[in-house]
Every structure is written in structure tokens, then in C-alpha cells.
Amino acid sequence: MKRKRRKAVRLDEDGEKKIVKYYFDNPENNSMRALVDKFKIPEARISRIISANLEERLKNSKVKKWLEY
């Protein structure tokens, strides 16, 4: 039996921002399963979006600390 292909959901930057905002604003409900169910996109994609945002935040914090000295 053939499986139905899932249609890819296109995300613009606003969609990515919504995912990141939801992830940080809802610490009690930010499991990957909850995010997949809410936004209807694959877990790997959500993980990449959040990882990229965390790396950006880390880079910004290091630059800010360096500029303060």
C-alpha cells in the first residue's frame, strides 16, 4: 500500500519567528512533539530553526560582553 505524500509547509521568516517565540514563551509546553503538532512541520526542521536561533543568541551575547570591556 502506498503512503500519501505529505505536502511541505512553506515557512517565511515570520513563521520561524513564531516558532522561536512560542518555544521561549511556553517553557512548560515546548517539547518537540507539541511543536510538531502545533505548527505541522517536521521535528528536524523545528530543531534546525531553534538551534540556529540559539547560536545567534550566543554569538550576540559574546559580542556584547566583548564590547563592554
Rosetta blueprint (number, residue, H / E / L):
1 M L
2 K L
3 R L
4 K L
5 R L
6 R L
7 K L
8 A L
9 V L
10 R L
11 L L
12 D L
13 E H
14 D H
15 G H
16 E H
17 K H
18 K H
19 I H
20 V H
21 K H
22 Y H
23 Y H
24 F H
25 D H
26 N L
27 P H
28 E H
29 N H
30 N L
31 S L
32 M H
33 R H
34 A H
35 L H
36 V H
37 D H
38 K H
39 F H
40 K L
41 I L
42 P L
43 E H
44 A H
45 R H
46 I H
47 S H
48 R H
49 I H
50 I H
51 S H
52 A H
53 N H
54 L H
55 E H
56 E H
57 R H
58 L H
59 K H
60 N H
61 S H
62 K H
63 V H
64 K H
65 K H
66 W H
67 L H
68 E H
69 Y L
